[in-house]
Amino acid sequence: MRLQHLTKADFLALAKLHPRIVVYEEMLADRLTPIGTFERLRGVGPHPILLESYAAEARDGRFSYIGIHPISSVIVRAGKAYIEEADGHRRDLAGDPLAAVRDYHKRCRAEMSHPIRGFSGGVAGFVTYDAVHLCEKVSDTPPQTTLPALVLRAYQDHIAFDHQHGTCILSTVIDVEDESSYDVAIERLAALKAQVIAPFEPPPVSGTVSQTVTETLSDAEFIQRVQQAQHHLHIGDIFQVVLSRAFKVQCTIDPFEAYRTIRHINPSPYLFYVEADNNTTMVGASPEKLVSVEGRTVEVRPIAGTRRRGTISDAELIQDLQNDPKERAEHVMLVDLGRNDVGKVSVPGSVQVSEFAKPEVFSHVIHLTSTVQGTLRPELDAFDALWSAFPAGTLSGAPKIRAMQIIHTLEPTQRGLYGGAVIMVDGYGNLNSCIAIRMATFENGEATVQAGAGIVLDSDPAAEANETRAKAAAMLRALQAVGETMV
């Protein structure tokens, strides 16, 4: 059933003003799912992306998005930016890499009029935690990592699902040449629709996941790092710091099969499947927004304070969580950090905490969440808001820059995407992003899971080591469960 669509008359009217247009068609999606659609389409070209919400009851759980056929990508590696075209041609960009990223988005922008924007007419991708070196003085040496600091792609074809209304919008970006450009776009949408609804037989799954786990820091080494961090806390250098370590397993399973399992075990408002390149794929189930910009409203939603759901009623868990002085103190600190991040890019006097320490129920846990909003200053844009909030205080500490400097000295390896962000920016400059946590990175036959703990002065170092191991174990069990189904 065809619902809304861009008519040829509307296209021709837009074509008088804009050189690049998003042509779209809305259809019922009661027989489609984002993950089933993505499985059909992910083999049609390189580097598809899936940004899914699998928690429709959550505030940020209404929409899911798929992008295929990247037109081009902007990549930042070793402090330099370059554009990679669909045919593999590379063009280096001079100057500030962050300015180059902003300019890339402007050049990729396509005019759109459909109601579910996502990143149609814009860009989507990721920013690693280590990209902080591009905007803050964390160390004298740039990070040494095989993963780019940032990858954003402009996708030609885009599918957006509205879980509330049971519809989806197929769209394609077309460069306007003449009236026939509309017909070309309509033919492309017809081919895309045929792929989406065609019968599909999933390929057989295979692969193994080792039961042997190696870690970048042993328990004893991590405890020692916690004690070193507590020295900085004792002398008043910082109020909190988030230390992490990585856990690795040999793994030959398809990352998509891991994604399927992770989303089932841990349904979340921010699920992602992102390919960095032909060798590296990241999948995750994040509960937490980093920052969003909608119109001129900047928003962060810090999460701090957790209770695991189980035999005790949710009401009792919520009361215990709200009455825990340590949990509330940490939450207040992170809300203050969020106010500072939003305030750096907002009109003076516009920053407000619209929700404070509100219990939010997820599939397995209950969190305390707050909402901090401000009005973006007229001379700034979504990328200014992104860098103001990046990285999240919940993955770094406070004060943020000093905490990150301490992280750099105490953690033995670069974090990669962990603690960074998965982001999308539409053609109008609206931004949505999530913190990259509860995730796994697949590269060269190995899966890496990273987990951290917030360290304060009265933290028990052994308990913090156990917390990181427990967090990683949940994700590793998900990976190993995939391997077991293939035996």
Sequence and secondary structure as in RCSB ss.txt:
>XXXX:A:sequence
MRLQHLTKADFLALAKLHPRIVVYEEMLADRLTPIGTFERLRGVGPHPILLESYAAEARDGRFSYIGIHPISSVI
VRAGKAYIEEADGHRRDLAGDPLAAVRDYHKRCRAEMSHPIRGFSGGVAGFVTYDAVHLCEKVSDTPPQTTLPAL
VLRAYQDHIAFDHQHGTCILSTVIDVEDESSYDVAIERLAALKAQVIAPFEPPPVSGTVSQTVTETLSDAEFIQR
VQQAQHHLHIGDIFQVVLSRAFKVQCTIDPFEAYRTIRHINPSPYLFYVEADNNTTMVGASPEKLVSVEGRTVEV
RPIAGTRRRGTISDAELIQDLQNDPKERAEHVMLVDLGRNDVGKVSVPGSVQVSEFAKPEVFSHVIHLTSTVQGT
LRPELDAFDALWSAFPAGTLSGAPKIRAMQIIHTLEPTQRGLYGGAVIMVDGYGNLNSCIAIRMATFENGEATVQ
AGAGIVLDSDPAAEANETRAKAAAMLRALQAVGETMV
>XXXX:A:secstr
 EEEE  HHHHHHHHTT SEEEEEEEEE TT  HHHHHHHHTTSSS  EEEE   TTSTT SEEEEEEEEEEEEE
EETTEEEEEETTS EEEE S HHHHHHHHHHHH  B   S  TTTTSEEEEE GGGGGGTS   SS    SS SE
EEEEEEEEEEEETTTTEEEEEEEEE  STHHHHHHHHHHHHHHHHHHS          B S  EESS HHHHHHH
HHHHHHHHHTTS SEEEEEEEEEEEB S HHHHHHHHHHHS  SEEEEEESSSSEEEEEEE  B  EEETTEEEE
  EEEEEE SSS HHHHHHHHHT HHHHHHHHHHHHHHHHHHHTTB TT  EEEEEEEEEE SSEEEEEEEEEEE
B TT  HHHHHHHH S GGGSEESHHHHHHHHHHH SS  TTTTSEEEEE TT  EEEEE  SEEEEETTEEEEE
EEEEE TT  HHHHHHHHHHHHHHHHHHHHHHHHHT 
